[in-house]
Amino acid sequence: MTDEEIAVAEEKFEESKTLAETAMYNLLSNDVEQISQVKAFVEACLKFHEQSTEILQQLSRDLDDK
């Protein structure tokens, strides 16, 4: 293998390494964003059901009073 071939191979390796690092970073960043979105969705669902429970409890009390 010539010095030129080694230099080309090293350059290709560095380029591949950079692409792989970028892809891994993007994957981890996307996971964080997806987890954040799922967390916000779960919190919104929880709030909805808490409010639904309060409304139903009040309705039940109102019906008991009649």
Secondary structure, 3 states (H helix, E strand, C coil): CCHHHHHHHHHHHHHHHHHHHHHHHHHHHHHHHHHHHHHHHHHHHHHHHHHHHHHHHHHHHHHHCC
